[in-house]
Amino acid sequence: MELFCISDLPKLSAEKYGDKTAMQSKSGDGFKTYSYNQINEYSDYIAEYLLSNKIRKGDSFAVLGENRPEWGISYFSIAKTGAYIIPIDSMQKENEIKTALSFSKAKGIIVSPHFLDLIKEIKDELPHLKYVISMENVEHPYEISFEEALKNGEDLRAKGNRRMEKVNCALDDVFAIIFTSGTTGASKGVMLTNRNVSYDVIFSEKLIEITEEDKFISLLPLHHTFEASAGFLLPMTFGCTITYARSLKSKEIIEDIRDSGSTMMLGVPLLFEKIIKGIRGAIKASVSKRMIVGSMMGIGRTSEMLFNIKMRKTMFKSLREKSGLGTIRLMISGGAALKKEVAEGFESFGFTLFQGYGLTETSPVATINPANAYKHGSIGVALEGVRIEIHNPNEKGEGEIRIKGPIITKGYLNNSKATDEVIRDEWFYTGDIGYKDKDEYFYISGRKKALIVTEAGKNIYPEEIEDKLNENECIEETLVLPIKNSKTGREEVGAIIYPNPELIERIMKEMSEKEGEEKLRSRINREIKKISLNMSSYKRVKRFVLRYEEFPKTSTKKIKRYLFNNFSIDM
């Protein structure tokens, strides 16, 4: 299959798959469906409307909303104008959304009704933002609805106005800008090209091995590059059907999987941990059932060891059907590291779950476990045509993972300094520490950079949070670092805080050392909570400790983070 421009994908797929259902979402007792032909036609109309309003190649246009077919249509509509697509994280706070729109100079946004009030509140502060399109007809002072934009574009085409056909596209054109961190002016907008993403889609499929009979259940937010590439553009390329789950409530997910007959499920480790916990919990509820399952698992392991026969799929067919996952043939975890025991737990019940690896800057998939030869604990093998090396390995063979190939971003929008820090001689330096085995399967063993990755796949940049905390007059210096919650085993945000020395002195003079420490801690805690109100919940500091002297620094006055790599905060 040849590489393609994302703007051409709806037409290419419509020519192959026509009236087959491309996307659907629950509506009453059935589904509201959109065929491949409709996706292409509707995105044509909205693109014509945008072009008639002087949206041009090189402009930016955003999309914000929950997972739904209209999100995908909006994405393709913007691509067809040649403007950069700016997918906005729907979990972000108002100031974070405003920063992304401001930094990208977005000329407009297609938004679901849920966010119309928010956009109305910030619109006057965004002089570039001229157009707001609602994904539904609702009573609200937006400029135009989705339906009106469709009708407007259809009328333009009927009159022979086909501006879209004059939009030129090249594989190395940037088509999307993904903001990896979004609360300050120093946000990093990853620029992805048509070549980056179409290559990633085509060569990921070769390892996953999907067919047009596969049906995807969409759970991860569509602004997330993993879902956008692997859960949206990949199935759209190969003629699959995408069902958008109503919510992340387990009951509704199970119902949507069952009713749609979904066969493919992408998720983050936290989702899969919850599912396997639920399955095990149901089994533990029955003593007799637990004894039967234990025996079956023993038989399954023995048969595989002696005869290499995969019996568990047959043996646990009834259990999988009762769990609501009977139609799922493949589960893929991404966005964060998957615990080996979770993958093995699914396999013990006859499910196939494995993980891949990548970053927004790699479009995102760089490695994936081959569907027919996966190794639990490994992030898999490199995509065809992608080079991965362990840079400067130590005596254990561990070193920084660096990647080269057609999936590597052009860099960060208007930030050559940040680009030069991670891309050197065409190699992208990931900041992740890893190693490989004799079969060229790669493994992650740690992180070189300060990036914190939650089990829900969210990237947290410590410097971003530190800057916010350090603005407070009560705080002199802060070091944000990952901490492990001893109860859940999950990675969360922690901080070491050096309070303002004058505050320390004033409080300590007034009372005993113990009372002073308690009062100081209480004061800092209040300040952190106040600052956190404008942060996404996953970025908020969960635990902190105080220190009473400056942090050790380099000659350039940067805190020596590596000295705190093994620092722990009691939970």
VMD Tcl script that draws the C-alpha trace (Angstrom):
set ca {
  {0.00 0.00 0.00}
  {1.34 3.45 -0.90}
  {1.73 6.36 1.50}
  {-1.04 8.93 1.36}
  {-2.05 12.39 2.51}
  {-4.50 12.29 5.40}
  {-6.75 14.66 3.43}
  {-7.06 12.00 0.71}
  {-7.91 9.13 3.06}
  {-11.72 9.61 3.15}
  {-11.93 9.53 -0.65}
  {-9.54 6.57 -1.00}
  {-11.50 4.56 1.58}
  {-14.88 5.53 0.11}
  {-13.75 4.21 -3.28}
  {-12.86 0.85 -1.67}
  {-15.53 0.40 0.97}
  {-18.45 2.58 -0.20}
  {-21.59 2.12 1.89}
  {-19.97 -0.04 4.53}
  {-20.30 1.42 8.04}
  {-17.17 3.34 8.97}
  {-18.21 4.91 12.29}
  {-21.12 4.50 14.64}
  {-22.33 5.53 18.08}
  {-25.17 4.29 20.27}
  {-28.57 5.87 19.65}
  {-31.54 4.44 21.53}
  {-31.64 0.69 21.05}
  {-29.45 0.81 17.96}
  {-26.60 2.76 16.40}
  {-26.34 5.99 14.47}
  {-24.10 4.99 11.57}
  {-21.96 6.77 9.01}
  {-20.75 4.95 5.88}
  {-17.39 5.51 4.21}
  {-19.21 7.38 1.45}
  {-20.91 9.65 3.99}
  {-17.67 10.39 5.84}
  {-16.06 11.49 2.59}
  {-19.09 13.49 1.44}
  {-19.69 15.29 4.76}
  {-16.02 16.18 5.21}
  {-16.04 17.56 1.64}
  {-18.96 19.85 2.47}
  {-17.52 21.20 5.71}
  {-14.14 21.70 4.04}
  {-15.84 23.76 1.32}
  {-17.54 25.85 3.99}
  {-14.21 26.48 5.77}
  {-12.46 27.35 2.52}
  {-15.26 29.77 1.62}
  {-14.42 31.54 4.89}
  {-10.78 31.89 3.84}
  {-9.34 29.06 5.92}
  {-6.19 28.22 4.00}
  {-3.19 25.93 3.95}
  {-0.88 26.85 6.81}
  {-3.68 28.14 9.05}
  {-4.64 26.26 12.22}
  {-8.11 24.95 13.07}
  {-8.95 23.04 16.26}
  {-11.30 20.22 17.19}
  {-12.53 19.62 20.74}
  {-15.04 17.09 22.00}
  {-15.74 13.62 23.29}
  {-15.28 10.56 21.05}
  {-17.99 10.55 18.39}
  {-18.27 10.26 14.58}
  {-18.52 14.05 14.23}
  {-15.05 14.37 15.76}
  {-13.61 12.19 12.97}
  {-15.55 14.07 10.27}
  {-14.23 17.35 11.70}
  {-10.68 16.00 11.62}
  {-10.92 15.09 7.93}
  {-12.71 18.34 7.08}
  {-9.85 20.42 8.46}
  {-7.27 18.21 6.72}
  {-8.97 18.78 3.37}
  {-8.49 22.56 3.67}
  {-4.74 22.14 4.12}
  {-4.94 23.81 7.54}
  {-3.18 22.28 10.52}
  {-5.44 20.14 12.71}
  {-5.15 21.06 16.40}
  {-6.72 18.23 18.49}
  {-7.48 19.61 21.96}
  {-7.41 17.46 25.10}
  {-10.98 17.46 26.43}
  {-9.70 16.88 29.99}
  {-7.71 20.09 30.10}
  {-8.64 23.11 32.14}
  {-9.80 26.40 30.62}
  {-6.39 28.07 30.81}
  {-4.71 25.07 29.19}
  {-7.17 25.00 26.29}
  {-6.81 28.75 25.85}
  {-3.00 28.43 25.71}
  {-3.11 25.74 23.01}
  {-5.52 27.80 20.89}
  {-3.47 30.96 21.40}
  {-0.06 29.39 20.74}
  {-1.27 27.71 17.53}
  {-3.16 30.88 16.47}
  {-6.17 28.72 15.66}
  {-8.61 30.54 13.38}
  {-11.52 28.42 14.50}
  {-12.71 25.36 16.34}
  {-15.26 22.59 15.80}
  {-16.57 21.73 19.24}
  {-19.14 19.51 20.94}
  {-21.97 21.27 22.84}
  {-20.39 20.34 26.18}
  {-17.59 22.86 25.56}
  {-19.53 25.69 23.94}
  {-19.81 27.70 27.16}
  {-16.09 27.40 27.77}
  {-15.22 28.56 24.25}
  {-17.65 31.46 24.58}
  {-15.88 32.58 27.78}
  {-12.38 32.60 26.27}
  {-13.17 33.61 22.68}
  {-12.74 37.35 23.29}
  {-9.21 36.70 24.59}
  {-8.28 34.87 21.37}
  {-8.17 37.43 18.54}
  {-7.32 34.78 15.93}
  {-10.33 32.59 16.79}
  {-12.97 33.71 14.29}
  {-15.14 30.63 13.80}
  {-16.91 28.31 16.24}
  {-18.85 25.35 14.85}
  {-21.01 23.19 17.11}
  {-21.13 19.44 16.43}
  {-24.87 19.49 17.25}
  {-27.86 21.78 16.87}
  {-28.30 23.36 20.30}
  {-29.60 26.66 21.56}
  {-26.38 28.60 21.98}
  {-24.86 31.78 20.53}
  {-22.26 29.94 18.44}
  {-21.67 31.11 14.90}
  {-22.89 28.02 13.05}
  {-23.93 24.41 13.66}
  {-22.47 21.29 12.09}
  {-25.68 20.79 10.13}
  {-25.63 24.37 8.82}
  {-21.97 24.07 7.81}
  {-22.81 20.86 5.93}
  {-25.74 22.51 4.13}
  {-23.67 25.60 3.33}
  {-20.85 23.50 1.88}
  {-23.28 21.32 -0.09}
  {-24.87 24.43 -1.63}
  {-21.47 25.81 -2.57}
  {-20.57 22.57 -4.35}
  {-23.92 22.47 -6.12}
  {-23.10 25.92 -7.52}
  {-19.79 24.63 -8.83}
  {-17.62 26.10 -6.08}
  {-14.98 23.42 -5.54}
  {-12.16 25.26 -3.79}
  {-11.10 22.06 -2.07}
  {-9.87 20.54 -5.32}
  {-7.31 23.35 -5.61}
  {-5.68 22.52 -2.26}
  {-2.29 20.93 -2.89}
  {-0.97 18.22 -0.61}
  {2.53 16.77 -0.23}
  {3.64 13.87 1.94}
  {6.09 16.03 3.85}
  {3.52 18.73 4.63}
  {2.64 19.10 8.30}
  {-1.05 18.29 8.75}
  {-1.45 18.14 12.56}
  {0.05 19.80 15.61}
  {-0.28 17.86 18.85}
  {0.33 19.69 22.12}
  {2.13 17.44 24.55}
  {1.98 19.94 27.38}
  {-0.42 22.80 27.47}
  {-0.52 25.24 30.41}
  {2.28 27.72 29.68}
  {3.62 29.69 26.74}
  {6.40 27.13 26.53}
  {3.98 24.44 25.34}
  {5.45 22.00 22.84}
  {3.43 21.48 19.69}
  {4.58 18.31 17.92}
  {4.38 18.76 14.15}
  {3.35 15.56 12.35}
  {3.45 15.17 8.56}
  {1.35 13.09 6.20}
  {4.36 10.85 5.66}
  {4.86 10.38 9.41}
  {1.35 9.18 10.15}
  {0.47 7.30 6.95}
  {3.73 5.33 7.23}
  {2.97 4.56 10.87}
  {-0.54 3.36 10.02}
  {0.49 1.15 7.10}
  {3.43 -0.55 8.79}
  {1.74 -0.95 12.19}
  {-1.00 -2.94 10.45}
  {1.57 -5.37 9.08}
  {2.39 -6.44 12.63}
  {-1.17 -6.30 13.99}
  {-2.71 -8.11 11.00}
  {-6.24 -6.69 10.83}
  {-8.86 -7.23 8.15}
  {-11.86 -5.20 6.98}
  {-14.03 -7.57 9.02}
  {-12.53 -6.21 12.25}
  {-14.55 -3.87 14.42}
  {-12.83 -1.40 16.75}
  {-14.27 -0.15 20.02}
  {-13.01 3.40 20.63}
  {-12.30 4.11 24.30}
  {-9.23 6.35 24.48}
  {-9.75 10.07 23.82}
  {-9.29 10.87 20.14}
  {-6.91 13.76 20.74}
  {-4.45 11.15 22.08}
  {-2.05 10.31 19.25}
  {-2.23 6.58 19.98}
  {-6.00 6.54 19.52}
  {-5.93 8.98 16.58}
  {-3.42 6.88 14.62}
  {-4.10 3.31 15.74}
  {-7.77 3.56 16.74}
  {-9.05 5.98 14.11}
  {-6.87 6.41 11.02}
  {-5.72 2.76 10.91}
  {-9.24 1.23 10.88}
  {-10.37 3.94 8.44}
  {-7.52 2.95 6.12}
  {-8.33 -0.76 6.14}
  {-12.12 -0.71 5.97}
  {-12.97 -1.55 9.57}
  {-15.92 -0.28 11.60}
  {-15.33 1.99 14.60}
  {-17.83 2.06 17.46}
  {-17.54 5.00 19.85}
  {-18.21 3.87 23.40}
  {-20.80 5.92 25.28}
  {-18.59 6.32 28.34}
  {-15.86 4.64 30.34}
  {-18.36 3.01 32.68}
  {-17.60 -0.72 32.61}
  {-21.25 -1.68 32.19}
  {-21.72 0.55 29.15}
  {-18.40 -0.48 27.60}
  {-19.39 -4.14 27.87}
  {-22.80 -3.42 26.34}
  {-21.27 -1.47 23.45}
  {-18.74 -4.23 22.75}
  {-21.45 -6.88 22.82}
  {-23.95 -4.95 20.69}
  {-21.35 -3.95 18.10}
  {-19.51 -7.28 17.99}
  {-16.19 -5.47 18.49}
  {-13.07 -7.51 17.81}
  {-10.30 -4.96 18.52}
  {-9.72 -2.95 21.67}
  {-7.02 -0.37 22.30}
  {-6.46 0.87 25.83}
  {-4.06 2.07 28.48}
  {-2.68 -0.17 31.26}
  {-5.07 1.19 33.87}
  {-8.10 0.10 31.81}
  {-6.78 -3.43 31.37}
  {-5.89 -3.69 35.06}
  {-9.49 -2.87 35.95}
  {-10.86 -5.43 33.51}
  {-8.67 -8.31 34.71}
  {-9.43 -7.38 38.31}
  {-13.14 -7.56 37.52}
  {-12.81 -10.98 35.90}
  {-10.85 -12.36 38.84}
  {-13.29 -10.80 41.29}
  {-16.22 -12.53 39.62}
  {-14.41 -15.85 39.80}
  {-13.52 -15.42 43.49}
  {-17.19 -14.87 44.28}
  {-17.81 -18.58 43.69}
  {-15.73 -21.25 45.43}
  {-16.78 -24.03 43.04}
  {-16.15 -21.85 40.03}
  {-12.70 -20.95 41.41}
  {-11.78 -24.61 41.75}
  {-12.93 -25.39 38.21}
  {-11.07 -22.41 36.74}
  {-7.91 -23.35 38.64}
  {-8.02 -26.86 37.22}
  {-8.66 -25.59 33.70}
  {-5.75 -23.19 33.92}
  {-3.47 -26.00 35.03}
  {-4.59 -28.14 32.09}
  {-4.09 -25.20 29.75}
  {-0.52 -24.57 30.94}
  {0.38 -28.26 30.74}
  {-1.02 -28.66 27.22}
  {0.91 -25.66 25.97}
  {4.15 -26.84 27.55}
  {3.87 -30.40 26.24}
  {2.05 -30.06 22.95}
  {2.26 -26.33 22.14}
  {-1.54 -26.32 21.90}
  {-3.39 -23.09 22.72}
  {-6.32 -24.64 24.57}
  {-7.30 -21.72 26.76}
  {-9.31 -19.93 24.10}
  {-11.57 -22.96 23.88}
  {-11.57 -23.80 27.59}
  {-12.48 -20.28 28.72}
  {-14.85 -19.40 25.90}
  {-17.84 -19.36 28.26}
  {-16.06 -17.14 30.79}
  {-15.06 -14.63 28.09}
  {-18.63 -14.49 26.81}
  {-20.00 -13.91 30.29}
  {-17.46 -11.13 30.82}
  {-18.89 -9.41 27.74}
  {-15.62 -9.68 25.85}
  {-16.38 -12.82 23.87}
  {-16.00 -11.16 20.45}
  {-12.67 -9.44 21.24}
  {-9.81 -11.19 19.47}
  {-7.02 -8.69 20.12}
  {-6.22 -6.13 22.81}
  {-3.38 -3.64 22.46}
  {-2.02 -1.54 25.30}
  {-0.23 1.74 24.74}
  {0.45 5.13 26.30}
  {2.34 3.74 29.30}
  {4.17 0.61 30.42}
  {2.00 -2.49 30.79}
  {2.76 -4.76 33.72}
  {3.82 -8.22 32.57}
  {1.50 -9.89 35.06}
  {-1.51 -8.08 33.60}
  {-0.78 -9.37 30.09}
  {-0.16 -12.86 31.44}
  {-3.40 -12.67 33.41}
  {-5.39 -12.03 30.23}
  {-3.54 -14.80 28.43}
  {-4.40 -17.24 31.21}
  {-8.07 -16.76 30.28}
  {-7.48 -17.11 26.54}
  {-7.29 -13.40 25.64}
  {-4.50 -11.91 23.53}
  {-3.13 -8.70 25.05}
  {0.21 -7.15 24.18}
  {1.81 -3.74 24.10}
  {3.59 -1.45 21.71}
  {5.73 1.61 22.28}
  {6.10 5.08 20.92}
  {5.70 8.77 21.59}
  {3.72 11.59 20.03}
  {6.98 12.54 18.30}
  {7.07 9.09 16.60}
  {3.51 9.32 15.21}
  {3.24 7.46 17.72}
  {3.93 3.72 17.18}
  {7.63 2.84 16.88}
  {7.52 -0.77 18.08}
  {4.80 -3.36 18.47}
  {4.64 -7.01 19.40}
  {3.87 -9.10 16.29}
  {0.39 -10.58 16.68}
  {1.69 -14.08 15.99}
  {4.89 -13.89 18.08}
  {4.45 -11.52 21.01}
  {6.54 -11.51 24.16}
  {5.01 -10.32 27.42}
  {7.07 -7.66 29.13}
  {8.51 -6.50 25.83}
  {7.45 -3.46 23.83}
  {8.01 -5.52 20.68}
  {10.05 -5.06 17.53}
  {10.64 -1.99 15.40}
  {8.30 -1.24 12.52}
  {9.66 -2.11 9.11}
  {11.92 0.70 7.88}
  {12.34 2.18 11.36}
  {15.75 2.00 13.06}
  {15.99 1.75 16.83}
  {19.24 1.74 18.77}
  {20.30 1.54 22.39}
  {22.57 4.56 22.60}
  {25.70 4.33 24.79}
  {24.68 1.06 26.51}
  {26.13 0.22 29.93}
  {27.52 -3.13 31.01}
  {23.95 -4.49 31.23}
  {23.19 -3.42 27.66}
  {20.93 -0.61 28.87}
  {21.02 2.81 27.29}
  {18.85 5.56 25.90}
  {16.46 4.45 23.17}
  {16.87 6.49 20.00}
  {14.79 6.18 16.84}
  {15.28 7.10 13.21}
  {12.91 6.77 10.25}
  {9.93 8.20 8.40}
  {7.80 8.36 11.57}
  {9.91 11.04 13.28}
  {8.34 14.47 13.75}
  {9.66 17.54 11.94}
  {10.03 19.10 15.37}
  {8.19 21.40 17.73}
  {6.17 24.36 16.50}
  {8.18 27.60 16.84}
  {10.61 25.94 19.24}
  {13.90 25.11 17.52}
  {15.72 24.90 20.87}
  {13.47 22.10 22.13}
  {13.67 20.40 18.73}
  {17.47 20.42 18.71}
  {17.53 18.91 22.19}
  {15.79 15.71 21.04}
  {16.56 15.39 17.32}
  {20.24 15.11 16.36}
  {21.56 13.73 13.07}
  {18.01 12.55 12.24}
  {17.89 10.47 15.43}
  {15.10 11.14 17.93}
  {16.34 10.68 21.49}
  {13.40 9.39 23.53}
  {14.76 9.91 27.04}
  {13.67 6.34 27.83}
  {16.20 3.77 29.02}
  {15.93 0.28 27.57}
  {17.62 -2.78 26.15}
  {17.01 -5.44 23.52}
  {17.26 -9.22 23.45}
  {18.85 -11.51 20.89}
  {15.66 -11.53 18.82}
  {15.64 -7.71 18.50}
  {12.70 -7.33 20.88}
  {12.98 -4.15 22.96}
  {12.30 -3.57 26.66}
  {11.87 -0.44 28.78}
  {13.80 -0.34 32.05}
  {13.50 3.30 33.10}
  {13.44 6.93 32.05}
  {16.30 9.32 31.53}
  {14.21 12.44 31.26}
  {11.96 13.88 33.92}
  {8.75 13.03 32.10}
  {6.13 11.33 34.27}
  {3.75 8.93 32.51}
  {0.59 7.93 34.35}
  {-0.97 4.51 33.89}
  {-3.78 6.21 32.00}
  {-1.20 7.23 29.39}
  {-1.04 10.91 30.35}
  {2.30 12.69 29.94}
  {3.24 15.07 32.74}
  {6.15 17.46 32.40}
  {7.54 18.26 35.88}
  {8.97 21.62 34.78}
  {5.47 22.78 33.88}
  {4.16 22.10 37.39}
  {7.33 23.45 39.02}
  {6.93 26.77 37.20}
  {3.38 27.13 38.52}
  {4.35 26.28 42.10}
  {7.43 28.50 42.06}
  {5.30 31.52 41.13}
  {3.79 31.37 44.62}
  {5.39 33.76 47.11}
  {5.50 31.05 49.77}
  {7.60 28.70 47.64}
  {11.25 29.27 46.74}
  {12.09 26.11 44.77}
  {10.32 22.92 43.75}
  {11.34 19.55 42.38}
  {8.45 17.53 40.95}
  {9.04 13.81 40.59}
  {7.10 10.55 40.21}
  {6.05 8.69 43.35}
  {4.47 5.29 43.65}
  {1.23 4.92 45.55}
  {1.84 1.94 47.83}
  {-1.86 1.05 47.84}
  {-2.47 1.07 44.07}
  {1.07 0.63 42.74}
  {0.43 3.52 40.34}
  {2.77 6.37 39.56}
  {1.58 9.78 40.75}
  {2.91 13.31 41.06}
  {5.02 14.14 44.11}
  {7.11 17.15 45.03}
  {10.00 18.26 47.20}
  {9.44 21.87 48.19}
  {11.87 24.41 49.59}
  {9.66 27.14 51.08}
  {10.47 30.84 50.99}
  {13.36 31.25 53.53}
  {11.74 34.35 55.03}
  {8.52 32.39 55.64}
  {10.52 29.59 57.28}
  {12.31 32.05 59.55}
  {9.15 33.91 60.52}
  {7.16 30.79 61.42}
  {10.02 29.09 63.24}
  {10.59 32.15 65.43}
  {7.02 32.14 66.65}
  {6.76 28.56 67.97}
  {8.57 25.33 68.69}
  {10.27 23.38 65.91}
  {7.54 20.72 65.79}
  {4.70 23.24 65.85}
  {6.52 25.39 63.29}
  {6.96 22.48 60.89}
  {3.28 21.57 61.18}
  {2.18 25.16 60.55}
  {4.60 25.55 57.62}
  {3.41 22.29 56.07}
  {-0.22 23.32 56.50}
  {0.46 26.68 54.82}
  {2.27 25.09 51.86}
  {-0.49 22.50 51.52}
  {-3.09 25.28 51.23}
  {-1.03 27.06 48.59}
  {-0.59 23.86 46.54}
  {-4.34 23.19 46.60}
  {-5.04 26.75 45.49}
  {-2.57 26.49 42.59}
  {-3.95 23.07 41.61}
  {-7.40 24.47 40.90}
  {-6.16 25.54 37.45}
  {-4.44 22.23 36.70}
  {-5.84 19.02 35.23}
  {-6.49 16.52 38.03}
  {-3.77 14.12 36.88}
  {-1.15 16.90 37.11}
  {-1.89 17.82 40.71}
  {0.68 17.13 43.43}
  {-0.58 14.19 45.50}
  {2.18 14.17 48.17}
  {5.00 16.50 49.10}
  {7.85 16.85 51.56}
  {9.61 19.99 52.74}
  {13.33 20.66 52.69}
  {15.03 23.54 54.45}
  {17.91 24.33 52.15}
  {18.47 25.05 48.46}
  {18.66 22.17 46.00}
  {22.11 21.22 44.70}
  {22.58 22.79 41.26}
  {24.77 22.65 38.17}
  {26.94 25.55 37.05}
  {24.00 26.77 34.98}
  {21.81 26.83 38.11}
  {19.68 23.83 37.17}
  {18.67 21.42 39.92}
  {20.62 18.16 39.74}
  {17.59 15.93 39.23}
  {19.60 12.74 39.03}
  {20.50 13.07 42.71}
  {16.82 12.48 43.50}
  {16.17 9.54 41.17}
  {15.66 7.14 44.07}
  {13.92 9.61 46.36}
  {10.70 8.29 47.87}
  {7.76 9.98 49.59}
  {5.73 7.91 52.03}
  {2.12 7.50 50.90}
}
mol new
graphics top color blue
foreach p $ca { graphics top sphere $p radius 0.5 }
foreach p [lrange $ca 0 end-1] q [lrange $ca 1 end] { graphics top cylinder $p $q radius 0.2 }
display resetview
